[in-house]
């Protein structure tokens, strides 16, 4: 498996995991008090934004040629790590409100 394909596989798995977490959080949020819901909606919006960025990054990588991948891989990998950090920070803030 090429490095590009390995990376695509990693991104797909992470996106799938994030999607499941977001769905779970949405379901849990419906049970919360209105004042808590307001803050959690803000965090959930951040999570959705990071999720959307991840899907865009996946598309970018999937549509790149192997040659282009060699040229962009360092930037894409750094960007991906940043998205992962942002998602995890937003997720942890959401959970602290419980």
ABEGO torsion letter per residue (X at the ends): XBAAAAAAAAAAAAAAAAAAAAAAAAAAAAABBAAAAAAAAAAAAAAAAAAAAAAAAAAAAAABBAAAAAAAAAAAAAAAAAAAAAAAAAAAAAAAAX
